[in-house]
Amino acid sequence: MTLVWFALAWLAGIAAGQTSVLATWQWLVLSAISLAAAVLFRVHRFYGLLFACLLTLCLGAARSHAAQPPSGPGFIAAYNDGGSRVTLEGIVTDPPETHDTYAALRVQAGSLLLGEDQTPLPVRGLVLVQAPREGEWAYGDRVRATGRLETPPDFESFSYREYLARQGIRSLMPYALVTRLAVRQANPVLQALYDFRTRTLSTIYTLFPDPEASLLAGILLGDESGIPPEVRQAFNVTGTSHVIAISGFNISIVAGLFVSVLGRWLGRRRGTVAAALAIAVYTVLVGAQASVVRAAIMAGLALLARRLGRLTDGLAALAATAWVMTAANPSVLWDAGFQLSFAATLGLILYSAPLKDWLVRMLSRRWNPDLAAQLGGPISEYGLFTLAAQVTTLPLTVYYFRRLSLASLIANPVILPAQPGVMILGGLAALLGTAWIPLGRAAAWVAWPFAAFTIRSVEFFAHWQHAAIPLGPMTAATVAGIYLLLFGITAWAKMPPERRPRLPIHRLGSPWNRLPVWAGLAALAFSASVPWRLAADRPDGRMHVTVLDVGSGDAVLIESPTGRFVLIDGGPSSIALSEALGRRLPPMARHLDWLVLAATGEDQVAGLADVIERFPVDRTLIAGPPGGSSYRHLMERLAQAGCPILPAEAGQVLDLGGGARLEVSAVGEQGAILLLTDARFRLLLGAGADPDLVAGLSREASFDRVTVALLPDGGYSAVNPPEWLARLRPWVALVSVEAGNRRGLPSPETLETLSGTTLLRTDQNGWIELTTDGEQLWAEAERGQVAP
């Protein structure tokens, strides 16, 4: 317990050093005085401990103050907000994070050029550079970036400045012009490790559909950048976002596997050392976030205690971990992930064993003790232990996220039993796929149901009414008061020292002790879910046309009656497009028979380049002139994949099977107008239309009424004149448009012309799916009412 008091004093010193006006040398003087007092009063246990804690507090404050960022012309942040463009050179120090519109590069600056001055200034410090996403940047790249240095902004409910500052970043360069000067300029060991991470990440997206692939990327590799916003929001609402973030649960599974496998191969002593090294490597591989480092240190302490033949004291291990982490980086104390991870672990240490004992006693009143113990184990691990963690994380959750998740009490026990399968089977599929894709694909068939079950369950609970209750802001003083009350009650009702809860890592192997039961359940889940999904994915003899909700631009997925898939354009967001395709294409046979570019603007093609790696394309049909950087990047990817590329010509027809045809009706300067037909069903796709092309088609006698029309350019009146719409007379008009777009689309004139026509819009209805057998038409939308 003494170590716990010292750790608390150290953390108090870290906080004091951030707010106090005392300099580092003054805190060191106070440390010397406290040391002298501790030596003087060492014979008095209370006073000796008191002055020792004061010594620890002063040292913590000195360490915190010394870690404050430097100032002066040698530090990159001194040039923030200067207004003029600068050029910096440096090395990318972490794997880039790819977003929809840019790639985030953490660059360790080395030199800086100011304006027209060609004399480089030596500087240091980290800069977050927003580079073009199609650059295929990597860890170790030496880059030259030109742009404006800015101080990271603060938002109303989130301080982006403080978030980056905790990572040592105090400068931001948005919309930078970036050039790669050299590659592989950083640590060769980390280079090899991150190369493996990149290869494994690519393998995951090859083996699994989205959103399951993005979930596995987050759980296995700590890459959450590809998770669709809707899926992330569902995890947040249900209080299950800890499943995505790598933390103690993930590290416990990894540690258990390493100890079990390496212990058998190398013996207990060498296996323990190898397991500790493997955990350290995995921690670096997934990004070494605060929650991961915390779990890794505690797992290492547990392995050390196991090697020495001693039990691990949970509170002492947690205190030592906090001490080590804040000594290395004092600002981590204010990291929300650090705080939530420690609070959850503290809840497990304090309350998991008492709750399990209480449950076993309650069950023993009805059944015999052996059966009660067998039932109490799994119920506690997947139910009561979650409650124990939520008790201590609830105040922080409300403080940071301003909501109370009621669904978490049910959602967590439902999805947690599937997580060992997600990690172990998903990780095995990724490793096998890295060696040989067909082998990994076979393992992915077994792993996919666990990931799919996790996402579908979370989305199911997220749609419950009052799944999360929004709350107002809570002050830090209120949070502190709640914790004081909670721990006061806990101290009052604490158990005797000999029954104090221990670090729960010794329970790592417990699920496997019940292997026959869990193996049977897993086999049952697999045998039930996979055949049903395969049956659902079989062609039903009808045409399915889905207008995907990808924001601005168009993305239309066609499934022919015989099961052929055609994607028309892709919209601007690779995350939104990947998730939409992953939900609609068969999970283990994902490919597109045709990719058709009806237009080549940024809003039509920006999301495609990364997605075609996950969804291979057999053939590509292109209309419109060569586009910008996203278009060129897409062409490079298609060429690398060996995909045939054909130019679109008026009158060209793609036979989709089952009587379905996709015809290129006209080609203009901006792209093409397409006509999809199946018996009496006619769907006009006007993504590549321009005013001249529309005017020309309006004069053709052969071009008359259609069943459905996807209006070009989000319903802009200049491309949808009244005479054109009167000629088409569609039963249903579709508009793909971003919610709250600045252009105010669709135009009021277009809406007035279409009065009386069924109008479906992605900004109001989300995705829109049309199904036809050639004679009848059915419409379904993500939200809102659809007229019959």
C-alpha atoms as one frame of an Amber mdcrd trajectory, in Angstrom:
protein
   0.000   0.000   0.000   2.977   2.308   0.538   3.688   2.255  -3.193   0.120
   3.384  -3.833   0.574   6.436  -1.580   3.841   7.302  -3.306   2.205   6.999
  -6.730  -0.673   9.240  -5.665   1.793  11.825  -4.388   3.741  11.628  -7.658
   0.567  12.173  -9.726  -0.395  15.107  -7.515   3.068  16.538  -8.182   2.604
  16.088 -11.934  -0.608  18.096 -11.716   1.013  20.743  -9.498   3.922  21.180
 -11.868   1.533  22.033 -14.706  -0.228  24.806 -12.771   2.413  26.160 -10.383
   4.573  29.219 -11.069   7.575  27.612  -9.367  10.544  26.791 -11.565  12.107
  23.357 -11.839  15.062  24.267  -9.613  12.687  25.523  -6.918  10.844  22.218
  -6.878  14.181  20.425  -6.604  15.098  22.590  -3.598  11.813  21.649  -1.952
  12.603  18.012  -2.765  15.922  18.301  -0.927  14.179  19.816   2.090  11.573
  17.037   2.080  14.336  14.420   1.846  16.115  15.897   4.832  12.882  15.924
   6.829  12.114  12.321   5.850  15.581  11.203   7.058  15.199  13.217  10.253
  11.803  11.716  11.077  12.475   8.237   9.750  11.961   6.658  13.171   8.407
   7.998  13.236   6.490   5.928  10.727   3.701   8.439  10.056   5.904  11.511
   9.710   8.543   9.609   7.776   5.897   8.463   5.270   4.412  11.972   5.106
   7.714  13.647   4.232   8.584  10.838   1.817   5.303  11.535   0.011   6.123
  15.253  -0.031   9.491  14.368  -1.539   7.759  12.321  -4.233   5.281  15.139
  -4.891   8.063  17.701  -5.372   9.983  15.379  -7.699   6.824  14.817  -9.733
   6.270  18.576  -9.999   9.882  19.096 -11.069   9.538  16.409 -13.742   6.276
  17.915 -14.975   7.670  21.435 -15.159  10.820  20.261 -16.934   8.666  18.596
 -19.595   7.060  21.884 -20.636   7.696  22.686 -24.320  10.732  24.842 -25.087
  10.424  28.270 -26.636  12.582  30.404 -28.877  13.529  30.345 -32.578  14.876
  26.799 -32.393  11.405  25.356 -31.722   8.988  24.969 -34.632   5.959  26.290
 -32.708   7.599  29.738 -32.529   6.661  30.198 -36.202   2.956  29.377 -35.801
   0.324  31.791 -37.153   2.854  33.912 -39.033   0.511  34.299 -41.984   3.081
  33.557 -44.707   3.933  30.207 -46.257   7.022  28.378 -45.026   8.875  25.266
 -46.136  10.061  22.672 -43.667  12.026  19.464 -44.073  11.809  16.550 -41.714
  11.175  12.857 -41.251   7.827  11.104 -40.816   8.034   9.558 -37.345   4.835
   7.456 -37.263   2.730   5.495 -39.722   0.527   8.007 -41.572  -3.175   8.181
 -40.792  -5.262   8.189 -43.971  -8.500  10.172 -43.892 -11.082  10.850 -46.575
  -9.441  13.971 -47.977  -5.878  13.956 -46.656  -3.125  11.925 -45.014  -1.922
  13.058 -41.585   1.882  12.935 -41.326   3.699  13.437 -38.023   6.894  15.108
 -39.135   9.939  15.705 -36.930  11.148  19.031 -38.262  14.840  19.491 -39.051
  15.051  22.753 -41.004  12.786  25.630 -41.994  12.748  28.149 -44.849  10.902
  31.432 -44.255   9.321  33.098 -47.285  11.881  33.992 -49.949  14.820  33.420
 -47.604  16.815  30.455 -48.932  18.905  30.054 -45.780  17.504  27.090 -43.816
  17.009  27.569 -40.083  17.666  24.576 -37.832  14.499  23.783 -35.863  13.054
  20.910 -33.886   9.604  19.796 -32.851   6.748  17.736 -34.245   4.392  19.088
 -36.910   1.139  17.484 -38.049   1.208  17.899 -41.826  -1.968  17.331 -43.848
  -0.659  15.896 -47.122  -2.521  14.713 -50.252  -3.857  11.248 -49.442  -2.776
   9.693 -52.745   0.927  10.089 -51.985   1.319   6.627 -50.376   3.389   8.072
 -47.541   5.200   5.842 -45.078   7.113   5.904 -41.827  10.709   7.009 -42.385
  10.011   9.240 -45.397  12.064  12.423 -45.542   9.680  15.064 -46.838   9.589
  18.726 -47.779   6.291  20.412 -46.878   5.186  23.902 -47.909   2.261  25.651
 -46.263   1.225  27.809 -43.330   2.073  26.800 -39.784  -0.885  27.130 -37.441
  -1.608  26.560 -33.795  -4.057  23.629 -33.568  -7.576  24.957 -32.948  -9.915
  24.506 -30.002 -13.515  23.533 -30.642 -16.550  24.100 -28.468 -16.619  20.627
 -26.929 -13.113  19.397 -27.739  -9.638  20.895 -27.474  -7.761  19.656 -30.508
  -4.813  21.762 -29.329  -4.509  19.912 -26.020  -5.095  16.554 -27.708  -2.120
  17.091 -30.026  -0.016  18.702 -27.295  -0.222  15.496 -25.249   1.447  13.805
 -28.218   4.161  16.452 -28.404   2.609  18.209 -31.436   2.120  21.964 -31.214
   2.110  22.950 -34.895  -0.327  22.139 -37.680   0.232  22.579 -41.433  -3.086
  22.070 -43.258  -3.394  21.646 -47.042   0.353  21.333 -47.444   2.235  20.776
 -50.682   4.414  17.792 -49.828   7.308  16.216 -51.729   9.092  12.999 -50.777
  12.859  13.497 -50.742  13.979  10.080 -49.520  12.617   6.906 -47.993  13.529
   4.674 -45.059  15.380   7.369 -43.130  14.256   6.361 -39.629  14.916   3.516
 -37.199  15.390   0.327 -39.271  13.830  -1.910 -36.607  10.699   0.231 -36.421
  10.759   0.486 -40.204  10.555  -3.288 -40.535   7.840  -3.437 -37.877   5.708
  -0.785 -39.551   6.225  -2.380 -42.969   4.754  -5.562 -41.523   1.883  -3.542
 -40.061   1.129  -1.960 -43.431   1.206  -5.329 -45.171  -1.048  -6.886 -42.546
  -3.489  -3.970 -42.727  -3.740  -4.374 -46.494  -4.318  -8.106 -46.012  -7.187
  -7.489 -43.590  -8.967  -5.287 -46.126  -8.354  -7.917 -48.806  -9.791 -10.757
 -46.734 -12.747  -9.085 -45.050 -15.534  -6.766 -46.205 -16.217  -3.441 -44.602
 -17.236  -2.564 -41.940 -15.849  -5.818 -40.499 -12.428  -5.111 -42.025 -12.259
  -1.678 -40.413 -13.307  -3.125 -37.062 -10.575  -5.770 -37.245  -8.035  -3.138
 -38.302  -8.882  -1.199 -35.153  -8.959  -4.191 -32.811  -5.855  -5.948 -34.151
  -3.635  -3.077 -35.327  -5.010   0.035 -33.655  -5.905   1.649 -37.004  -9.346
   3.184 -36.518  -9.160   5.611 -39.453 -11.292   3.427 -41.729 -14.209   2.908
 -39.338 -17.315   4.588 -40.799 -18.722   7.430 -38.688 -22.084   5.655 -38.323
 -20.451   2.510 -36.950 -18.228   4.501 -34.601 -21.265   6.423 -33.355 -23.098
   3.138 -32.672 -20.189   1.932 -30.519 -20.127   5.271 -28.689 -23.867   5.261
 -28.023 -23.806   1.724 -26.635 -20.733   2.288 -24.481 -18.776  -0.399 -26.333
 -16.101   1.759 -27.992 -13.517   0.145 -25.712 -13.884  -2.957 -27.900 -12.372
  -1.082 -30.846  -9.579   0.588 -28.896  -6.771  -1.789 -28.010  -6.555  -1.969
 -24.227  -6.306  -4.398 -21.345  -8.772  -6.921 -22.722  -6.869  -7.232 -26.009
  -3.480  -7.358 -24.313  -4.781 -10.021 -21.902  -5.747 -12.251 -24.819  -2.432
 -11.618 -26.576  -0.474 -12.243 -23.369  -2.368 -15.459 -22.707  -1.632 -16.737
 -26.219   2.045 -15.806 -26.046   2.509 -17.386 -22.627   0.713 -20.562 -23.658
   2.383 -21.035 -27.066   5.891 -19.770 -26.277   5.918 -21.542 -22.923   5.379
 -24.868 -24.662   7.998 -24.193 -27.328  10.731 -22.615 -25.225  10.047 -23.776
 -21.708   8.620 -21.758 -18.838  11.604 -19.473 -18.215  12.489 -18.598 -21.786
   8.830 -18.595 -22.768   8.081 -15.932 -20.157  10.893 -13.702 -21.432   9.837
 -14.245 -25.055   6.204 -13.495 -24.170   7.220 -10.213 -22.517   9.237  -9.224
 -25.611   6.331 -10.204 -27.877   3.941  -8.020 -25.851   6.393  -5.098 -26.128
   6.671  -5.553 -29.909   2.886  -5.760 -30.261   2.507  -2.583 -28.195   4.785
  -0.677 -30.580   3.134  -2.285 -33.604  -0.340  -1.001 -32.702   0.782   2.550
 -31.938   1.576   2.513 -28.204  -1.454   4.525 -27.109  -1.702   5.235 -23.395
  -4.246   2.470 -22.740  -2.108  -0.078 -24.602   1.077   0.907 -22.768  -0.742
   0.669 -19.443  -1.987  -2.822 -20.235   1.417  -3.921 -21.561   3.283  -2.730
 -18.451   0.828  -4.456 -16.142   1.004  -7.635 -18.209   4.800  -7.468 -17.997
   4.640  -7.061 -14.217   2.289 -10.036 -14.004   4.697 -12.133 -16.084   7.590
 -11.082 -13.846   5.660 -12.028 -10.730   4.772 -15.350 -12.333   8.417 -15.977
 -13.102   9.376 -15.187  -9.486   6.602 -17.378  -8.142   4.729 -14.537  -6.480
   1.219 -13.186  -6.759   0.753  -9.792  -8.368  -0.804  -7.098  -6.200  -3.205
  -5.322  -8.517  -3.154  -1.922  -6.818   0.633  -1.922  -6.526   1.022  -2.893
 -10.197  -1.421  -0.182 -11.263   0.385   2.424  -9.141   3.785   1.437 -10.507
   2.449   1.611 -14.062   1.060   5.104 -13.533   4.388   6.187 -12.050   6.416
   4.849 -14.983   4.130   6.248 -17.676   3.896   9.761 -16.220   7.633   9.826
 -15.578   8.200   9.134 -19.274   5.507  11.567 -20.439   3.866  13.755 -17.760
   1.207  15.071 -20.149  -0.285  11.579 -20.464  -1.997  12.195 -17.121  -4.536
  14.394 -18.963  -5.122  11.886 -21.754  -8.734  10.650 -21.698  -7.689   7.160
 -22.840  -5.132   6.952 -20.034  -7.690   7.996 -17.435 -10.441   5.679 -18.679
  -8.056   2.729 -18.967  -6.795   3.185 -15.409 -10.294   3.718 -14.047 -11.541
   0.515 -15.716  -8.594  -1.493 -14.402  -9.077  -0.065 -10.927 -12.719  -1.123
 -11.026 -11.709  -4.668 -11.957  -9.135  -4.814  -9.161 -11.477  -3.473  -6.499
 -14.810  -5.010  -7.397 -14.478  -8.015  -9.725 -13.649 -10.639  -7.081 -16.268
  -9.422  -4.540 -18.943  -9.402  -7.242 -18.014 -12.904  -8.367 -18.053 -14.204
  -4.784 -21.443 -12.593  -4.222 -22.846 -14.213  -7.366 -21.530 -17.653  -6.438
 -23.074 -17.337  -2.961 -26.418 -16.373  -4.490 -26.317 -19.276  -6.949 -25.287
 -21.700  -4.195 -28.588 -21.086  -2.456 -30.425 -22.742  -5.365 -27.864 -25.175
  -6.830 -24.959 -27.190  -5.479 -21.652 -25.281  -4.945 -19.815 -26.919  -7.859
 -22.515 -25.975 -10.367 -22.752 -22.495  -8.849 -19.004 -22.010  -9.318 -19.181
 -23.210 -12.931 -22.030 -20.841 -13.716 -20.547 -17.950 -11.769 -17.315 -17.898
 -13.780 -18.647 -17.040 -17.261 -21.492 -14.860 -15.924 -18.986 -12.809 -13.938
 -16.438 -12.507 -16.721 -18.907 -11.261 -19.315 -21.417  -9.507 -17.079 -20.346
  -8.502 -13.596 -16.743  -7.666 -14.533 -18.092  -5.261 -17.138 -20.221  -3.698
 -14.414 -17.156  -3.426 -12.174 -15.269  -1.507 -14.867 -18.259   0.706 -15.622
 -18.637   1.739 -11.987 -15.251   3.459 -11.996 -15.355   4.769 -15.569 -18.877
   6.212 -15.436 -17.942   9.640 -13.966 -15.203  10.119 -16.567 -17.460   8.947
 -19.377 -20.127  11.471 -18.420 -17.484  14.189 -17.995 -15.871  13.686 -21.415
 -18.766  12.518 -23.577 -21.751  14.102 -21.792 -24.004  11.093 -22.093 -25.123
   8.105 -20.080 -25.319   4.873 -22.062 -28.100   2.636 -20.754 -27.616   0.138
 -23.580 -24.065  -0.587 -22.410 -25.371  -2.724 -19.550 -26.789  -5.170 -22.102
 -24.596  -4.583 -25.134 -21.305  -5.349 -23.377 -22.294  -8.776 -21.992 -23.713
  -9.700 -25.406 -20.657  -8.868 -27.520 -17.778  -9.586 -25.123 -17.947 -13.412
 -25.459 -17.301 -12.981 -29.188 -14.194 -10.834 -28.766 -11.664 -13.665 -28.200
 -12.907 -15.107 -31.474 -12.571 -11.731 -33.173  -8.997 -11.268 -31.983  -7.669
 -14.807 -32.221  -9.405 -15.951 -35.403  -9.161 -12.546 -37.061  -5.477 -12.295
 -36.172  -4.854 -15.824 -37.432  -6.573 -15.019 -40.735  -4.490 -11.847 -41.126
  -1.216 -13.674 -40.430  -2.064 -16.558 -42.754  -3.227 -14.128 -45.425   0.035
 -12.211 -45.168   1.831 -15.451 -46.029  -0.689 -16.646 -48.660  -4.018 -15.006
 -49.468  -5.994 -18.228 -50.231  -4.977 -19.662 -46.856  -5.988 -16.474 -45.080
  -9.292 -16.401 -46.932 -10.167 -19.840 -45.608  -9.513 -18.654 -42.054 -11.488
 -15.464 -42.733 -14.601 -17.545 -43.361 -14.393 -18.701 -39.758 -13.465 -15.303
 -38.291 -15.988 -13.157 -40.162 -19.129 -14.215 -38.213 -17.597 -13.006 -34.926
 -16.804  -9.552 -36.294 -20.143  -9.313 -38.094 -21.991 -10.359 -34.935 -20.185
  -7.646 -32.980 -21.123  -4.855 -35.390 -24.706  -5.968 -35.990 -25.328  -6.372
 -32.265 -23.927  -2.936 -31.472 -26.005  -1.344 -34.236 -29.087  -3.172 -32.971
 -28.669  -1.830 -29.430 -27.748   1.642 -30.708 -31.180   1.952 -32.351 -33.005
   1.313 -29.103 -34.983   4.240 -27.833 -33.051   6.004 -25.063 -29.983   3.830
 -25.690 -27.979   6.836 -24.506 -29.232   9.788 -22.501 -27.562  13.128 -23.310
 -26.390  15.046 -20.258 -25.129  18.536 -19.624 -21.527  19.423 -18.803 -20.033
  18.159 -15.547 -17.302  20.012 -13.688 -14.006  18.425 -12.700 -14.838  19.147
  -9.042 -18.031  17.089  -9.348 -16.088  14.195 -10.855 -13.552  14.367  -8.020
 -16.364  14.416  -5.463 -18.001  11.333  -6.981 -14.725   9.412  -6.864 -14.070
  10.461  -3.268 -17.503   9.204  -2.286 -17.088   5.964  -4.239 -13.676   5.131
  -2.836 -14.749   6.191   0.647 -17.562   3.660   0.567 -15.187   1.074  -0.861
 -12.634   1.681   1.886 -15.312   1.428   4.532 -16.579  -1.882   3.165 -13.209
  -3.280   2.114 -12.444  -6.897   2.602  -9.685  -8.289   4.848  -6.150  -7.961
   3.396  -5.795 -11.679   2.735  -8.819 -11.587   0.429  -7.871  -8.387  -1.433
  -8.530  -8.654  -5.230  -5.498  -9.433  -7.381  -4.629  -8.446 -10.942  -7.088
 -10.411 -13.076  -4.469 -11.468 -15.644  -4.318 -14.908 -13.996  -7.764 -15.507
 -15.435  -6.443 -15.358 -18.977  -6.751 -19.060 -19.506 -10.101 -19.530 -17.838
 -12.257 -19.460 -21.000 -10.120 -22.211 -22.471 -10.693 -24.421 -19.433 -14.289
 -24.581 -20.664 -13.210 -25.197 -24.238 -15.788 -27.886 -25.095 -18.689 -25.579
 -24.162 -17.339 -22.499 -25.935 -16.126 -24.506 -28.911 -19.605 -25.923 -29.298
 -21.195 -22.483 -29.083 -18.714 -21.077 -31.598 -19.345 -23.957 -33.995 -23.089
 -23.465 -33.602 -22.819 -19.721 -34.289 -20.631 -20.348 -37.320 -22.843 -23.078
 -38.740 -25.903 -20.878 -38.303 -24.604 -17.518 -39.502 -22.525 -18.451 -42.533
 -25.152 -20.528 -44.395 -27.807 -17.895 -43.766 -25.524 -15.165 -45.084 -24.605
 -17.238 -48.127 -28.270 -17.870 -48.836 -29.078 -14.187 -48.462 -26.304 -13.254
 -50.909 -27.523 -15.516 -53.707 -29.098 -13.757 -56.737 -32.889 -13.575 -56.403
 -33.651 -13.016 -60.099 -34.393  -9.320 -59.574 -32.470  -6.162 -60.326 -31.249
  -4.170 -57.314 -30.103  -0.572 -57.732 -28.767   1.209 -54.655 -27.935   4.897
 -54.546 -25.282   4.956 -51.838 -25.148   7.779 -49.324 -21.580   9.025 -49.827
 -22.112  12.767 -49.389 -21.557  14.915 -52.463 -21.241  13.267 -55.860 -22.807
   9.975 -56.932 -22.195   6.316 -56.188 -24.656   3.765 -57.566 -24.356   0.002
 -57.084 -26.228  -2.254 -59.501 -26.830  -5.971 -58.880 -28.212  -7.682 -61.954
 -30.749 -10.527 -61.796 -27.892 -13.002 -62.340 -25.687 -11.586 -59.590 -23.330
  -9.319 -61.529 -22.240  -6.126 -59.797 -21.637  -2.739 -61.418 -20.473   0.346
 -59.541 -21.136   3.707 -61.183 -18.842   6.440 -59.795 -17.765   6.428 -56.155
 -18.259   9.748 -54.415 -15.604  11.616 -52.436 -15.263   9.412 -49.335 -13.420
   6.096 -49.423 -14.594   5.310 -45.860 -18.276   5.787 -46.699 -17.945   3.926
 -50.005 -16.024   1.001 -48.517 -18.578   0.545 -45.756 -21.508   0.750 -48.153
 -20.020  -1.826 -50.530 -18.967  -4.083 -47.673 -22.551  -4.283 -46.454 -23.978
  -5.131 -49.885 -21.444  -7.361 -51.627 -20.984 -11.024 -50.656 -18.484 -11.024
 -47.757 -16.084 -13.639 -49.077 -16.507 -13.188 -52.837 -16.196  -9.436 -53.161
 -15.515  -8.053 -56.586 -17.072  -5.726 -59.143 -17.760  -6.969 -62.638 -17.705
  -3.399 -63.934 -16.589  -0.015 -62.659 -18.206   2.726 -64.731 -17.005   6.312
 -64.446 -19.899   8.338 -65.801 -18.002  11.471 -64.733 -14.422  12.127 -63.666
 -14.712  15.039 -61.226 -13.253  14.868 -57.708 -16.702  14.330 -56.167 -17.179
  11.281 -58.405 -13.815   9.485 -58.164 -11.988  10.625 -54.997 -13.276   7.706
 -52.948 -12.418   4.984 -55.468  -8.630   4.572 -55.458  -8.338   2.954 -52.034
 -11.572   0.998 -52.372 -10.665  -0.929 -55.526  -7.851  -2.618 -53.596 -10.495
  -4.088 -51.288 -13.038  -4.770 -54.036 -11.191  -5.909 -57.194 -12.603  -4.725
 -60.514 -12.819  -6.957 -63.590 -13.250  -4.159 -66.173 -13.549  -0.381 -66.172
 -15.535   1.875 -68.507 -14.591   5.566 -68.474 -16.431   8.595 -69.836 -15.343
  12.192 -69.489 -11.977  13.957 -69.685  -8.960  13.072 -67.507  -9.511  14.526
 -64.042  -7.312  15.773 -61.227  -5.037  14.059 -58.727  -7.672  11.583 -57.497
  -8.390  10.513 -61.070  -4.680   9.987 -61.797  -4.255   8.052 -58.585  -7.201
   5.831 -59.543  -5.737   5.174 -62.993  -2.435   4.142 -61.405  -4.208   1.708
 -59.090  -6.206   0.204 -61.944  -3.060  -0.189 -64.037  -1.231  -1.853 -61.167
  -4.123  -4.286 -60.758  -4.063  -5.116 -64.491  -7.697  -4.036 -64.935  -8.726
  -3.436 -68.597  -9.852   0.172 -69.159 -12.282   0.952 -71.978 -13.429   4.387
 -73.240 -17.168   4.941 -73.230 -18.890   5.507 -76.578 -22.476   6.480 -77.338
 -24.574   3.390 -78.041 -22.254   1.066 -76.147 -24.129  -1.665 -74.222 -23.065
  -3.786 -71.250 -24.991  -7.052 -70.982 -25.586  -7.662 -67.269 -27.399 -10.970
 -67.706 -31.007 -11.945 -67.167 -32.176  -9.381 -69.722 -30.631  -6.421 -67.900
 -28.633  -3.941 -70.007 -26.629  -0.822 -69.227 -26.437   1.485 -72.247 -24.298
   4.572 -72.793 -27.012   6.909 -74.134 -24.766   9.896 -74.800 -21.242  11.124
 -74.123 -20.395  14.792 -73.618 -17.605  17.003 -72.371 -18.249  16.181 -68.687
 -19.076  12.489 -68.985 -21.902  10.184 -69.975 -25.622   9.683 -69.484 -26.483
   6.026 -68.893 -29.720   4.078 -69.280 -30.344   0.884 -67.290 -33.135  -1.310
 -68.650 -34.821  -4.572 -67.647 -38.045  -5.409 -69.494 -40.347  -2.427 -68.804
 -38.029  -0.879 -66.196 -35.942   2.115 -67.388 -33.552   3.979 -65.090 -31.742
   7.084 -66.308 -28.379   7.806 -64.657 -27.345  11.362 -65.448 -24.121  11.691
 -63.459 -22.070  12.905 -66.449 -24.646  15.264 -67.904 -23.978  18.870 -68.883
 -26.433  21.484 -70.259 -25.467  20.900 -73.906 -25.749  17.115 -73.582 -29.168
  17.411 -71.920 -30.379  19.821 -74.601 -29.292  17.427 -77.347 -31.078  14.438
 -75.806 -34.222  16.481 -75.240 -34.516  16.926 -78.992 -34.224  13.211 -79.805
 -37.561  11.588 -80.527 -36.358   8.166 -79.366 -35.648   9.413 -75.905 -38.861
   9.411 -73.875 -40.318   8.472 -70.526 -38.282   6.570 -67.909 -39.349   4.756
 -64.761 -36.729   6.308 -62.526 -34.276   9.174 -63.053 -31.158   9.908 -61.003
 -30.869  13.648 -61.516 -27.428  14.962 -62.482 -25.411  17.359 -60.315 -27.584
  16.932 -57.218 -30.659  18.392 -58.915 -29.008  21.635 -60.085 -31.548  23.492
 -62.239 -29.106  24.343 -65.062 -28.596  20.630 -65.794 -32.223  19.698 -65.100
 -34.329  22.131 -67.152 -38.138  21.820 -66.974 -38.450  20.639 -70.594 -35.946
  17.828 -69.899 -37.804  16.650 -66.801 -41.152  16.933 -68.594 -39.756  14.724
 -71.353 -38.551  12.098 -68.885 -41.736  12.078 -66.720 -40.181   9.706 -64.136
 -42.336   7.907 -61.602 -39.505   8.263 -59.099 -36.798  10.929 -59.069 -33.573
  10.322 -57.144 -31.139  12.951 -55.922 -27.703  12.171 -54.495 -26.701  15.217
 -52.489 -24.786  16.018 -49.321 -26.815  17.143 -46.315 -26.453  20.860 -45.700
 -24.545  21.455 -48.951 -23.500  25.041 -49.571 -25.075  25.199 -53.041 -28.565
  24.661 -51.641 -29.195  21.611 -53.825 -31.510  20.399 -55.137 -32.512  23.714
 -56.710 -35.953  25.098 -55.814 -36.784  25.274 -59.528 -36.120  21.551 -59.886
 -38.253  20.728 -56.867 -41.105  22.811 -58.241 -40.952  21.034 -61.583 -41.027
  17.641 -59.842 -43.999  18.460 -57.628 -46.273  15.428 -57.659 -43.389  13.064
 -58.425 -42.024  10.735 -55.771 -38.676  12.268 -54.801 -36.052  10.421 -52.775
 -32.914  12.232 -51.586 -29.828  10.840 -49.885 -29.562  13.904 -47.630 -33.013
  13.118 -46.203 -33.464   9.396 -46.848 -29.901   8.033 -46.625 -29.202   5.165
 -48.991 -31.976   4.318 -51.451 -32.511   0.815 -52.869 -34.762   0.068 -55.821
 -35.740  -3.516 -56.620 -37.491  -4.587 -59.808 -38.437  -7.771 -61.623 -38.878
  -5.797 -64.853 -42.595  -5.287 -64.261 -42.948  -4.052 -60.689 -40.838  -1.660
 -58.634 -40.126  -1.668 -54.895 -38.300   1.113 -53.063 -36.582   1.055 -49.676
 -34.612   3.793 -47.928 -32.406   3.991 -44.885 -34.693   6.500 -43.183 -37.849
   8.426 -43.873 -41.028   7.353 -45.631 -41.015   5.901 -49.135 -44.144   6.344
 -51.182 -45.526   3.102 -52.747
